[in-house]
Amino acid sequence: MKLELYMFETCPFCRRVLSYLDESGRTDVELHNIRQNEDDRRRLIEVGGMEQVPCLFIDGQPLYESLDIIDWLKAHPQA
């Protein structure tokens, strides 16, 4: 399963998800900072339809809202 988190560091909702990733020790989520990489920002808009972060792409399907992302990650622990 491919997990990609689109985010930027000063977003408080992104920080919430990043804190969970740190606390849980997950290493299976690829980070994409949309403020540092224009290609990542374009892909977020192209695939997700909007420039909203945090957005977790789960095998290419977008999931928004920090608490929903954390709930999904908790329900699907790293293998």
Backbone as CSV, one residue per row, in Angstrom:
resi,resn,N_x,N_y,N_z,CA_x,CA_y,CA_z,C_x,C_y,C_z
1,MET,0.849,-1.168,0.000,0.000,0.000,0.000,0.899,1.238,0.000
2,LYS,0.588,2.178,-0.885,1.380,3.399,-0.968,0.667,4.518,-0.224
3,LEU,1.364,5.122,0.745,0.818,6.216,1.546,1.673,7.457,1.330
4,GLU,1.019,8.551,0.913,1.706,9.811,0.660,0.948,10.923,1.365
5,LEU,1.645,11.654,2.217,1.031,12.763,2.940,1.471,14.081,2.311
6,TYR,0.500,14.822,1.807,0.743,16.152,1.263,0.485,17.153,2.374
7,MET,1.468,18.019,2.606,1.432,18.881,3.779,2.341,20.072,3.588
8,PHE,2.334,20.984,4.574,3.417,21.947,4.732,3.606,22.170,6.224
9,GLU,4.839,22.503,6.601,5.267,22.436,7.998,4.568,23.404,8.939
10,THR,4.110,24.553,8.476,3.502,25.521,9.388,1.992,25.349,9.531
11,CYS,1.415,24.404,8.825,-0.023,24.125,8.925,-0.293,23.383,10.239
12,PRO,-1.144,23.933,11.126,-1.382,23.266,12.414,-2.036,21.891,12.278
13,PHE,-2.856,21.707,11.270,-3.501,20.403,11.075,-2.504,19.381,10.542
14,CYS,-1.580,19.851,9.715,-0.495,18.982,9.248,0.396,18.589,10.421
15,ARG,0.686,19.545,11.300,1.516,19.271,12.474,0.877,18.175,13.324
16,ARG,-0.448,18.197,13.436,-1.158,17.169,14.206,-0.878,15.779,13.617
17,VAL,-0.981,15.665,12.299,-0.734,14.372,11.648,0.744,13.993,11.771
18,LEU,1.630,14.950,11.551,3.066,14.671,11.663,3.437,14.241,13.079
19,SER,2.823,14.851,14.079,3.077,14.455,15.468,2.638,13.018,15.700
20,TYR,1.482,12.665,15.154,1.030,11.277,15.287,2.023,10.319,14.622
21,LEU,2.491,10.681,13.431,3.459,9.816,12.745,4.712,9.640,13.593
22,ASP,5.199,10.722,14.189,6.389,10.647,15.049,6.124,9.765,16.263
23,GLU,5.005,9.997,16.933,4.673,9.242,18.148,4.473,7.762,17.866
24,SER,3.857,7.452,16.735,3.564,6.054,16.412,4.772,5.329,15.838
25,GLY,5.777,6.082,15.388,6.967,5.465,14.810,6.766,4.976,13.385
26,ARG,5.683,5.404,12.749,5.426,4.958,11.370,6.500,5.483,10.433
27,THR,6.914,4.616,9.522,7.921,4.999,8.534,7.434,4.716,7.120
28,ASP,6.156,4.365,6.981,5.629,3.961,5.673,4.872,5.074,4.955
29,VAL,4.956,6.306,5.466,4.245,7.427,4.857,5.269,8.372,4.231
30,GLU,5.161,8.546,2.928,6.053,9.443,2.184,5.514,10.866,2.305
31,LEU,6.370,11.797,2.684,5.951,13.179,2.878,6.196,14.008,1.622
32,HIS,5.222,14.880,1.318,5.317,15.788,0.182,4.970,17.186,0.675
33,ASN,5.975,18.051,0.743,5.776,19.415,1.218,5.402,20.297,0.027
34,ILE,4.148,20.739,-0.020,3.670,21.489,-1.180,4.235,22.908,-1.243
35,ARG,4.851,23.368,-0.176,5.474,24.701,-0.184,6.924,24.638,-0.666
36,GLN,7.481,23.438,-0.712,8.862,23.282,-1.148,8.977,22.649,-2.531
37,ASN,7.879,22.071,-3.016,7.942,21.373,-4.288,6.688,21.688,-5.097
38,GLU,6.861,22.459,-6.148,5.729,22.875,-6.989,5.063,21.682,-7.673
39,ASP,5.831,20.653,-8.043,5.239,19.464,-8.651,4.295,18.764,-7.674
40,ASP,4.678,18.719,-6.407,3.804,18.121,-5.397,2.517,18.932,-5.250
41,ARG,2.631,20.247,-5.243,1.443,21.098,-5.126,0.508,20.876,-6.315
42,ARG,1.081,20.813,-7.507,0.266,20.583,-8.711,-0.418,19.222,-8.674
43,ARG,0.296,18.202,-8.220,-0.305,16.859,-8.159,-1.450,16.832,-7.146
44,LEU,-1.266,17.490,-6.014,-2.328,17.554,-5.008,-3.599,18.147,-5.617
45,ILE,-3.462,19.231,-6.352,-4.625,19.879,-6.963,-5.198,19.020,-8.085
46,GLU,-4.320,18.454,-8.911,-4.755,17.656,-10.056,-5.502,16.399,-9.623
47,VAL,-4.967,15.690,-8.672,-5.564,14.419,-8.250,-6.669,14.634,-7.216
48,GLY,-6.410,15.509,-6.252,-7.376,15.720,-5.181,-8.448,16.740,-5.505
49,GLY,-8.196,17.578,-6.497,-9.178,18.557,-6.901,-9.118,19.873,-6.146
50,MET,-8.259,19.966,-5.134,-8.128,21.214,-4.380,-6.779,21.252,-3.675
51,GLU,-6.419,22.437,-3.225,-5.138,22.626,-2.534,-5.390,22.655,-1.029
52,GLN,-5.875,21.544,-0.504,-6.157,21.441,0.929,-5.204,20.429,1.550
53,VAL,-4.591,20.823,2.646,-3.711,19.932,3.395,-4.175,19.894,4.840
54,PRO,-3.875,18.841,5.553,-3.189,17.649,5.090,-4.091,16.798,4.201
55,CYS,-3.449,16.088,3.312,-4.141,15.143,2.449,-3.282,13.886,2.382
56,LEU,-3.872,12.775,2.758,-3.184,11.488,2.674,-3.698,10.760,1.441
57,PHE,-2.789,10.506,0.493,-3.140,9.676,-0.653,-2.898,8.228,-0.258
58,ILE,-3.940,7.437,-0.338,-3.882,6.004,-0.030,-4.017,5.282,-1.359
59,ASP,-2.910,4.759,-1.853,-2.888,4.168,-3.191,-3.532,5.107,-4.212
60,GLY,-3.215,6.401,-4.102,-3.674,7.388,-5.065,-5.025,8.017,-4.772
61,GLN,-5.723,7.547,-3.738,-7.030,8.104,-3.387,-6.863,9.082,-2.229
62,PRO,-7.382,10.320,-2.368,-7.170,11.330,-1.332,-8.085,11.165,-0.121
63,LEU,-7.521,11.422,1.056,-8.268,11.486,2.308,-7.864,12.782,2.996
64,TYR,-8.846,13.605,3.312,-8.603,14.912,3.931,-9.005,14.871,5.403
65,GLU,-8.709,15.964,6.083,-9.037,16.193,7.492,-8.083,15.416,8.403
66,SER,-7.380,16.150,9.235,-6.322,15.563,10.065,-6.828,14.435,10.966
67,LEU,-7.968,14.611,11.607,-8.468,13.558,12.507,-8.892,12.320,11.736
68,ASP,-9.461,12.502,10.536,-9.814,11.352,9.699,-8.561,10.602,9.252
69,ILE,-7.521,11.352,8.927,-6.249,10.731,8.524,-5.667,9.925,9.682
70,ILE,-5.646,10.512,10.864,-5.108,9.811,12.037,-5.945,8.578,12.345
71,ASP,-7.257,8.701,12.293,-8.127,7.530,12.529,-7.843,6.431,11.516
72,TRP,-7.653,6.796,10.244,-7.373,5.791,9.231,-6.029,5.116,9.515
73,LEU,-5.033,5.913,9.859,-3.708,5.340,10.150,-3.767,4.404,11.355
74,LYS,-4.534,4.762,12.372,-4.675,3.884,13.534,-5.367,2.585,13.168
75,ALA,-6.356,2.659,12.290,-7.099,1.472,11.881,-6.308,0.580,10.930
76,HIS,-5.254,1.120,10.338,-4.414,0.377,9.371,-2.963,0.499,9.798
77,PRO,-2.561,-0.237,10.845,-1.180,-0.133,11.326,-0.159,-0.553,10.288
78,GLN,1.031,-0.024,10.471,2.123,-0.366,9.547,2.426,-1.845,9.657
79,ALA,2.598,-2.483,8.511,2.867,-3.931,8.482,4.288,-4.211,8.877
